[in-house]
Every structure is written in structure tokens, then in C-alpha cells.
Amino acid sequence: SLMQLNRAESDDEVDLGSVEAVQVTSSAMLERELRDITTHLHKDLAWTQRARALRRLHGLILGGAVGEASTLARCLKATAFTEAVAHLLAELRSQVVKEVCQAMTA
């Protein structure tokens, strides 16, 4: 879960590792995951938290979240999520923009 992220991370370059597939077993689980991700995309959080949240989204997609297409689409269209992603696309840190693009094209 993203709640276990280290909140004391600095702005130094951090190895985020590879994106791992995340399996979801129900639409309720997917909704919880996407709410958690949206919370961690907030512009006031450390860039590493936002990047890890995007990697989690990428992992959900790799893990088959598209099988819950209606839940996925509804959550991704939610105002809080779209506002967070719009802010991230304007981010000056290239790593965050890269993560947004990779998650959205997975």
C-alpha cells in the first residue's frame, strides 16, 4: 500500500525500482487502490510519493485493472484524480512527468 511510503524522502534522485503488476480481485479493491493513489498525487507531497503513486497506477493496469473497465474509467475521470494529474503534467521535475506518461500509456 502507498500508505507505507517514507514521508521523509528528500528531493534527491531516488531509484524507484521497476513497476510490478498489482492484482485486484474486485471493483471495491480497485476503488480503494485508486482513492489511495489519488490521495498520494497531491501537489504538496514529496515528488517521490507522487511518482510511486503513479507507478502503483501503472502496476494496477499491468495487473489487469482494465478488466474492471467501468470502475477504472469512473475513478480516473473523477475530479480529484484529473486535477491531480493535470497538476503533475505541469510539474517541473522530469521524473514525475515521465511517470505520468508511462502510467497513462500502459
N, CA and C atoms as a LAMMPS dump frame, in Angstrom:
ITEM: TIMESTEP
0
ITEM: NUMBER OF ATOMS
318
ITEM: BOX BOUNDS ff ff ff
-5.0000000000000000e+02 5.0000000000000000e+02
-5.0000000000000000e+02 5.0000000000000000e+02
-5.0000000000000000e+02 5.0000000000000000e+02
ITEM: ATOMS id mol type element x y z
1 1 1 N 0.832 -1.19 0
2 1 2 C 0 0 0
3 1 3 C 0.87 1.246 0
4 2 1 N 0.354 2.287 -0.602
5 2 2 C 1.091 3.539 -0.661
6 2 3 C 1.208 4.214 0.694
7 3 1 N 0.366 3.834 1.632
8 3 2 C 0.404 4.455 2.954
9 3 3 C 1.73 4.179 3.645
10 4 1 N 2.483 3.223 3.176
11 4 2 C 3.745 2.854 3.797
12 4 3 C 4.923 3.635 3.236
13 5 1 N 4.655 4.616 2.404
14 5 2 C 5.738 5.398 1.822
15 5 3 C 6.461 6.189 2.885
16 6 1 N 7.742 6.365 2.687
17 6 2 C 8.547 7.153 3.607
18 6 3 C 8.29 8.628 3.348
19 7 1 N 7.725 9.318 4.309
20 7 2 C 7.364 10.719 4.148
21 7 3 C 8.555 11.657 4.297
22 8 1 N 9.698 11.142 4.685
23 8 2 C 10.856 11.994 4.917
24 8 3 C 11.828 12.007 3.743
25 9 1 N 11.399 11.529 2.584
26 9 2 C 12.3 11.463 1.44
27 9 3 C 12.657 12.856 0.952
28 10 1 N 13.865 12.995 0.49
29 10 2 C 14.332 14.292 0.008
30 10 3 C 14.062 14.429 -1.482
31 11 1 N 14.459 15.576 -2.015
32 11 2 C 14.284 15.822 -3.445
33 11 3 C 15.429 15.253 -4.278
34 12 1 N 16.35 14.514 -3.659
35 12 2 C 17.44 13.91 -4.412
36 12 3 C 16.897 12.833 -5.334
37 13 1 N 17.668 12.485 -6.352
38 13 2 C 17.27 11.438 -7.289
39 13 3 C 17.158 10.123 -6.532
40 14 1 N 16.063 9.428 -6.697
41 14 2 C 15.782 8.202 -5.974
42 14 3 C 15.496 7.094 -6.98
43 15 1 N 16.061 5.91 -6.739
44 15 2 C 15.768 4.759 -7.592
45 15 3 C 14.416 4.206 -7.18
46 16 1 N 13.43 4.326 -8.04
47 16 2 C 12.077 3.881 -7.729
48 16 3 C 11.851 2.416 -8.065
49 17 1 N 12.856 1.77 -8.645
50 17 2 C 12.724 0.358 -8.988
51 17 3 C 11.815 0.151 -10.188
52 18 1 N 11.553 -1.11 -10.461
53 18 2 C 10.703 -1.433 -11.609
54 18 3 C 9.236 -1.423 -11.193
55 19 1 N 8.368 -1.309 -12.181
56 19 2 C 6.923 -1.34 -11.935
57 19 3 C 6.501 -2.798 -11.871
58 20 1 N 5.841 -3.158 -10.772
59 20 2 C 5.364 -4.522 -10.614
60 20 3 C 3.854 -4.564 -10.794
61 21 1 N 3.379 -5.609 -11.435
62 21 2 C 1.936 -5.782 -11.628
63 21 3 C 1.252 -5.936 -10.274
64 22 1 N 0.114 -5.268 -10.124
65 22 2 C -0.68 -5.332 -8.9
66 22 3 C -2.033 -5.944 -9.268
67 23 1 N -2.339 -7.083 -8.686
68 23 2 C -3.594 -7.774 -8.97
69 23 3 C -4.712 -7.214 -8.098
70 24 1 N -5.856 -6.976 -8.675
71 24 2 C -7.042 -6.594 -7.907
72 24 3 C -8.079 -7.692 -8.09
73 25 1 N -8.772 -7.995 -7.006
74 25 2 C -9.713 -9.108 -7.047
75 25 3 C -11.17 -8.667 -7.093
76 26 1 N -11.395 -7.35 -6.975
77 26 2 C -12.77 -6.863 -7.038
78 26 3 C -12.774 -5.388 -7.411
79 27 1 N -13.926 -4.917 -7.84
80 27 2 C -14.027 -3.493 -8.165
81 27 3 C -13.899 -2.652 -6.893
82 28 1 N -14.346 -3.171 -5.752
83 28 2 C -14.195 -2.435 -4.483
84 28 3 C -12.721 -2.265 -4.134
85 29 1 N -11.932 -3.31 -4.348
86 29 2 C -10.486 -3.231 -4.09
87 29 3 C -9.839 -2.222 -5.027
88 30 1 N -10.246 -2.224 -6.286
89 30 2 C -9.71 -1.278 -7.259
90 30 3 C -10.064 0.155 -6.855
91 31 1 N -11.292 0.374 -6.435
92 31 2 C -11.692 1.714 -5.989
93 31 3 C -10.858 2.179 -4.814
94 32 1 N -10.607 1.297 -3.84
95 32 2 C -9.759 1.658 -2.687
96 32 3 C -8.351 2.02 -3.152
97 33 1 N -7.802 1.214 -4.036
98 33 2 C -6.452 1.468 -4.559
99 33 3 C -6.392 2.828 -5.263
100 34 1 N -7.392 3.106 -6.097
101 34 2 C -7.384 4.358 -6.853
102 34 3 C -7.618 5.57 -5.958
103 35 1 N -8.425 5.43 -4.912
104 35 2 C -8.581 6.526 -3.94
105 35 3 C -7.263 6.795 -3.234
106 36 1 N -6.563 5.72 -2.854
107 36 2 C -5.267 5.842 -2.19
108 36 3 C -4.255 6.52 -3.117
109 37 1 N -4.243 6.107 -4.37
110 37 2 C -3.344 6.71 -5.353
111 37 3 C -3.648 8.193 -5.495
112 38 1 N -4.911 8.538 -5.64
113 38 2 C -5.301 9.939 -5.798
114 38 3 C -4.831 10.769 -4.609
115 39 1 N -4.972 10.238 -3.411
116 39 2 C -4.517 10.93 -2.207
117 39 3 C -3.023 11.207 -2.27
118 40 1 N -2.263 10.27 -2.803
119 40 2 C -0.811 10.412 -2.864
120 40 3 C -0.324 11.221 -4.068
121 41 1 N -1.226 11.691 -4.891
122 41 2 C -0.844 12.545 -6.022
123 41 3 C -0.927 14.028 -5.663
124 42 1 N -1.305 14.339 -4.444
125 42 2 C -1.48 15.734 -4.027
126 42 3 C -0.191 16.533 -4.229
127 43 1 N -0.331 17.715 -4.761
128 43 2 C 0.817 18.542 -5.134
129 43 3 C 1.716 18.925 -3.969
130 44 1 N 1.22 18.863 -2.743
131 44 2 C 2.032 19.242 -1.592
132 44 3 C 2.883 18.102 -1.044
133 45 1 N 2.724 16.918 -1.587
134 45 2 C 3.521 15.778 -1.133
135 45 3 C 4.855 15.733 -1.869
136 46 1 N 5.798 15.009 -1.306
137 46 2 C 7.115 14.848 -1.93
138 46 3 C 6.96 14.224 -3.32
139 47 1 N 7.82 14.639 -4.233
140 47 2 C 7.729 14.138 -5.604
141 47 3 C 7.871 12.629 -5.648
142 48 1 N 8.653 12.048 -4.738
143 48 2 C 8.835 10.598 -4.753
144 48 3 C 7.533 9.891 -4.393
145 49 1 N 6.735 10.469 -3.507
146 49 2 C 5.437 9.875 -3.176
147 49 3 C 4.515 9.921 -4.382
148 50 1 N 4.529 11.047 -5.079
149 50 2 C 3.674 11.175 -6.267
150 50 3 C 4.126 10.212 -7.349
151 51 1 N 5.435 10.084 -7.532
152 51 2 C 5.961 9.165 -8.548
153 51 3 C 5.613 7.722 -8.197
154 52 1 N 5.714 7.359 -6.929
155 52 2 C 5.368 5.991 -6.523
156 52 3 C 3.873 5.726 -6.695
157 53 1 N 3.051 6.729 -6.447
158 53 2 C 1.609 6.567 -6.65
159 53 3 C 1.326 6.293 -8.13
160 54 1 N 2.007 7.008 -9.004
161 54 2 C 1.829 6.789 -10.444
162 54 3 C 2.322 5.408 -10.854
163 55 1 N 3.4 4.953 -10.236
164 55 2 C 3.915 3.614 -10.525
165 55 3 C 2.912 2.558 -10.038
166 56 1 N 2.241 2.839 -8.93
167 56 2 C 1.212 1.923 -8.431
168 56 3 C 0.06 1.838 -9.433
169 57 1 N -0.34 2.992 -9.976
170 57 2 C -1.381 3.019 -11.009
171 57 3 C -0.942 2.194 -12.211
172 58 1 N 0.286 2.391 -12.638
173 58 2 C 0.841 1.632 -13.757
174 58 3 C 0.781 0.131 -13.426
175 59 1 N 1.15 -0.223 -12.203
176 59 2 C 1.11 -1.625 -11.774
177 59 3 C -0.289 -2.208 -11.785
178 60 1 N -1.271 -1.396 -11.39
179 60 2 C -2.667 -1.856 -11.437
180 60 3 C -3.087 -2.163 -12.869
181 61 1 N -2.688 -1.308 -13.78
182 61 2 C -3.037 -1.519 -15.191
183 61 3 C -2.34 -2.768 -15.72
184 62 1 N -1.051 -2.918 -15.389
185 62 2 C -0.324 -4.119 -15.805
186 62 3 C -0.922 -5.381 -15.18
187 63 1 N -1.48 -5.239 -13.989
188 63 2 C -2.046 -6.378 -13.276
189 63 3 C -3.458 -6.748 -13.696
190 64 1 N -4.002 -6.032 -14.652
191 64 2 C -5.309 -6.412 -15.176
192 64 3 C -6.468 -5.549 -14.726
193 65 1 N -6.196 -4.372 -14.181
194 65 2 C -7.279 -3.492 -13.735
195 65 3 C -8.213 -3.112 -14.879
196 66 1 N -7.736 -3.216 -16.095
197 66 2 C -8.61 -2.905 -17.23
198 66 3 C -9.758 -3.906 -17.329
199 67 1 N -9.643 -5.035 -16.636
200 67 2 C -10.743 -5.993 -16.571
201 67 3 C -11.935 -5.431 -15.798
202 68 1 N -11.67 -4.425 -14.991
203 68 2 C -12.712 -3.697 -14.252
204 68 3 C -12.878 -2.334 -14.924
205 69 1 N -13.08 -2.36 -16.228
206 69 2 C -13.044 -1.141 -17.042
207 69 3 C -13.988 -0.048 -16.558
208 70 1 N -15.206 -0.386 -16.18
209 70 2 C -16.146 0.667 -15.776
210 70 3 C -15.705 1.334 -14.478
211 71 1 N -15.213 0.554 -13.525
212 71 2 C -14.717 1.122 -12.27
213 71 3 C -13.475 1.953 -12.533
214 72 1 N -12.565 1.428 -13.328
215 72 2 C -11.334 2.14 -13.649
216 72 3 C -11.646 3.471 -14.334
217 73 1 N -12.508 3.444 -15.331
218 73 2 C -12.848 4.673 -16.064
219 73 3 C -13.518 5.695 -15.152
220 74 1 N -14.449 5.243 -14.323
221 74 2 C -15.152 6.159 -13.417
222 74 3 C -14.175 6.826 -12.449
223 75 1 N -13.265 6.046 -11.888
224 75 2 C -12.308 6.595 -10.921
225 75 3 C -11.293 7.519 -11.586
226 76 1 N -10.858 7.165 -12.791
227 76 2 C -9.88 8.004 -13.487
228 76 3 C -10.491 9.308 -13.979
229 77 1 N -11.804 9.318 -14.165
230 77 2 C -12.48 10.539 -14.596
231 77 3 C -12.897 11.415 -13.422
232 78 1 N -12.738 10.921 -12.206
233 78 2 C -13.124 11.684 -11.015
234 78 3 C -12.344 12.989 -10.954
235 79 1 N -13.002 14.027 -10.514
236 79 2 C -12.412 15.365 -10.483
237 79 3 C -11.096 15.399 -9.717
238 80 1 N -11.032 14.783 -8.546
239 80 2 C -9.814 14.824 -7.732
240 80 3 C -8.636 14.201 -8.486
241 81 1 N -8.894 13.097 -9.169
242 81 2 C -7.822 12.441 -9.919
243 81 3 C -7.377 13.291 -11.107
244 82 1 N -8.317 13.779 -11.883
245 82 2 C -7.948 14.55 -13.08
246 82 3 C -7.238 15.85 -12.706
247 83 1 N -7.653 16.485 -11.617
248 83 2 C -6.968 17.704 -11.175
249 83 3 C -5.547 17.391 -10.734
250 84 1 N -5.368 16.291 -10.017
251 84 2 C -4.032 15.906 -9.553
252 84 3 C -3.115 15.612 -10.737
253 85 1 N -3.616 14.883 -11.721
254 85 2 C -2.796 14.536 -12.885
255 85 3 C -2.492 15.78 -13.717
256 86 1 N -3.458 16.663 -13.861
257 86 2 C -3.213 17.907 -14.608
258 86 3 C -2.087 18.702 -13.954
259 87 1 N -2.089 18.755 -12.638
260 87 2 C -1.015 19.462 -11.928
261 87 3 C 0.322 18.758 -12.159
262 88 1 N 0.31 17.422 -12.141
263 88 2 C 1.559 16.671 -12.33
264 88 3 C 2.141 16.876 -13.72
265 89 1 N 1.283 17.037 -14.714
266 89 2 C 1.785 17.246 -16.073
267 89 3 C 2.497 18.585 -16.209
268 90 1 N 2.189 19.52 -15.312
269 90 2 C 2.863 20.817 -15.322
270 90 3 C 4.093 20.809 -14.407
271 91 1 N 4.347 19.685 -13.762
272 91 2 C 5.478 19.533 -12.838
273 91 3 C 6.8 19.794 -13.565
274 92 1 N 7.685 20.47 -12.893
275 92 2 C 8.985 20.755 -13.491
276 92 3 C 9.96 19.588 -13.343
277 93 1 N 9.669 18.66 -12.46
278 93 2 C 10.563 17.514 -12.259
279 93 3 C 10.275 16.484 -13.349
280 94 1 N 11.238 16.214 -14.182
281 94 2 C 11.032 15.33 -15.327
282 94 3 C 10.648 13.912 -14.923
283 95 1 N 11.123 13.427 -13.792
284 95 2 C 10.793 12.067 -13.349
285 95 3 C 9.292 11.918 -13.12
286 96 1 N 8.658 12.935 -12.551
287 96 2 C 7.222 12.864 -12.289
288 96 3 C 6.449 12.868 -13.602
289 97 1 N 6.815 13.734 -14.527
290 97 2 C 6.143 13.789 -15.825
291 97 3 C 6.324 12.46 -16.56
292 98 1 N 7.508 11.891 -16.489
293 98 2 C 7.764 10.596 -17.115
294 98 3 C 6.844 9.527 -16.537
295 99 1 N 6.682 9.519 -15.207
296 99 2 C 5.817 8.527 -14.56
297 99 3 C 4.361 8.706 -14.983
298 100 1 N 3.907 9.95 -15.095
299 100 2 C 2.532 10.212 -15.551
300 100 3 C 2.341 9.616 -16.938
301 101 1 N 3.252 9.92 -17.83
302 101 2 C 3.135 9.431 -19.213
303 101 3 C 3.175 7.911 -19.289
304 102 1 N 4.058 7.294 -18.529
305 102 2 C 4.141 5.842 -18.554
306 102 3 C 2.881 5.186 -17.979
307 103 1 N 2.356 5.749 -16.91
308 103 2 C 1.146 5.177 -16.31
309 103 3 C -0.059 5.33 -17.24
310 104 1 N -0.156 6.46 -17.911
311 104 2 C -1.318 6.729 -18.764
312 104 3 C -1.252 5.971 -20.096
313 105 1 N -0.073 5.516 -20.49
314 105 2 C 0.035 4.802 -21.76
315 105 3 C 0.224 3.307 -21.575
316 106 1 N 0.143 2.841 -20.335
317 106 2 C 0.354 1.411 -20.058
318 106 3 C -0.744 0.566 -20.669
